[in-house]
Amino acid sequence: MRENFFILLFFSQLLSSFAIARLPKNVPLLPPREASGAPVSLKNRTYIDKSQKSDPISLGFELGTLLRNDSTSGDLLGMQLFWGGRISAEFALMGSSFHIKPSIGYFRKQQSEGAVSVTQHVVEGGANFLYQVTQFSGVEWSLGAVGRLDYLVSNIRLYDQSEFGSSFRFRAGPSSGLKFKVSKEFKLTTDFELSFAVSRPSRVFGGLTSGLVFDL
Amino acid sequence: MLSSAVKFLFLAFGLMCAFVSTGCNQPVMQGPATVSIIYPASGHCKYTIGPVNLTTLENLQKMSGKVGRVLHSPNNLDDNSNALVSGEGLKSVDTEFFKSGNTFIPANLDTLFAASLYYSVEVGYLLTKQIEPSVDLASVIPNLRDTRIVHRAIRSSGQTGSRAEISDNAEYLSIRSSPYVLNYFFSYPTEEVKDIPLGLNLGIMNHEFSHLIFQHLFYEPGIKRNMDVGSSKPTTNTLAALDEGLADYFGFLATQDPGYFLCSFPLENRDLARPKYFNSTVISGIEGRGEYFDSHEGGAVFAAIQYELGQNIGNHQVVGQSLIRLMSNILTCSSTSSGNTLNFNFGDIAKCHLGILSSDSRAQQAARQLYQKYLGSYGVGL
C-alpha cells in the first residue's frame, strides 16, 4: 500500500516538475540593450531569443556505479558496487540557477559461489533538484538533493532453476554535479550523490556516474 | 538570490527526508518464517530453490533463533586468540529479503547463505529430536541458542608455516568457556567447488551437526565423569573415526541421499551406498601402524555399514536412533569401558551397538551380519 503511495506521489511530483519547467517565463519589458538606447536590430532580437534559451533542455547519458553499504561483503570500503547507467533530461526551473534533472537508470550486481548465483537488478527512476552554485570557464558546479524510487529484482539461480524476488525502495539525499563544456552542444558531466533508504538495517547509498550531456 | 537557493535546497531535502521517514515504522521481521533457500529435493543431488519453514527462527533479520545465530567476521578469526571465546568481531550477517506472499526471498548471496545455514542447523536439531525424542538438544546444551554459525569464515590451516586460509570446507568446533561449551559451525569460502557450496549442502552441514551431538552426548558427559582413555586399544583413533562415521550417516538422514558428499565433491569416495571394508590398510591407520591415519576413511566404512543396515531392514529411523543411543552408551557399555577407563576398537563399538539393537532382533541380526562382513579382523567374534 505504501509502495503504491510512493509511486503515485513520485510520479505526480515528476509531472508537476515537467509542467513547471514548461511554463512561460517572465520576459522583461525591455531588454537592457534597448533600455540603454542601443539601436534595435534584428540581430539583437536574435540574441535576446538565444538568451531566453540559455537554460535549454539537455539530455544526458551517464555510466557508473551505484554503491550500497553492506557490512558482510563489501567490494569497496564496506560498499557493494552495482554497475550500470542513467539517461537523464535537465530543465531549468524557477530561473536559470535552479534545475530539475529527472532520470531513469539501471544497475546490476552478480555474486556466485559454485553452481549458485544471485543477480541483483536495480531499475531506478527519480530526479535531482539542483542549484547551480558557480559557472566559470566552461565549468558548472551544482548542489542539490536527489530522490529516487528503485524497483529491485533479485534472481537466484541454481543450474537451470531460477527464483525471483522483487521490491520497491525509496531513497533520498544530497547530490552534486559537475559539468565541463567540451563543445557548443556537448558537456562532460559527473554526478555524485549520497542517499538514504529507511529499512532495517538502514541503508546508505552512493552514486557516481559520468557521461555526456547534449544541449537541445 | 542566495537565500532563495538555500531555501530551495532545504525545502527539497526536507521534503525528501519527510518522504523517506514515512517508512520508518517497518516492523521487525520476527520468526518463525517461510524463506526461500537452496535445499535438496528427493533424488541424488537434486537441489532446488524453494520455500522452507524456519520454525525455530526468532529474528529473521539477524537470522537467530533457538538453535543458534548466523554470524560473519571480515577478519581472520585465528589472528586474535580471544576472538572465538569472546565472539569479538563477529556480527550478524547483513541480510535483505523481499517478501512475496508469505515467503521471504533472499535479495543477495549472503542472505541466501545465512538462511540456508540456519536451516541446516535447525534440520539437525529437529531431526535428532524426531529420531530420539528423549534427546532434546536445547535441554542438553543450555546455550544452544548461542551456537555460532559463521558464514564465509576466515581461518587459517596449520599452526605455523604457510597458514593458508581454509576454503571449500565446513567445520564444527567446540570451545570450553566456563560455564558452557561454545559451539561453532564454520562455513568456509568457496574456491574450487563448482557444484553445491559446502555451506548450502544440507548433508555436509548436518555431518558437522552430528559432531555437535557427539560432543554433547559423549565427550562432555565423559569429561564430567573424569573418564580416562586407555592405551591397550586404539581408542583415540577409533573415536575420531567413529565420530566421522556417525556424522556421515547423520548427513544421509538429513538429506535421504547417500551420495550427498558428491553434490559438492563429485570425485570423493564418500558415497554411503558403496560398501567399504576395514581392510588391513584402514586398520593399520586406526591402530597407528600405518603411514597416516585419516579418520574419515574408517568413518566412511562405518557409515556405509549403517546405510546398508537401514536399507536391509527398511528403516533408517531405527538405525539413527540406535546410533544416537550409541553415542552416550559408549561411556557405559561393558565392551567399551571398564571402570573409569575407555578402551575399545571398532569390534567393541559393534558389540555395544548390537546390545542397543537387542530390542529389535531383526535389526540386531542384520547388523551382526554386516559387521562380520565389513569389519575385517574387528568383526571376528561378534
Interface residues (C-beta under 8 A of the other chain):
Chain A: R2 F6 L9 D70 S71 T72 S73 Q80 M94 S97 F98 Q111 S112 E113 G114 A115 V116 S117 V118 Q120 F129 Y131 L143 G144 A145 V146 G147 L152 S154 I156 L158 Y159 Q161 S162 E163 F164 G165 S166 S167 F170 R171 A172 G173 P174 F196 A197 V198 S199 R200 P201
Chain B: M1 A5 F8 L9 A12 F13 M16 C17 F19 V20 S21 T22 G23 C24 Q26 V28 M29 S36 I38 Y47 T48 I49 G50 Q61 H72 K91 V93 D94 E96 F97 F98 K99 S100 I105 P106 A107 N108 L109 D110 L112 F113 H151 R152 P189 T190 V193 K194 D195 I196 P197 L200 S264
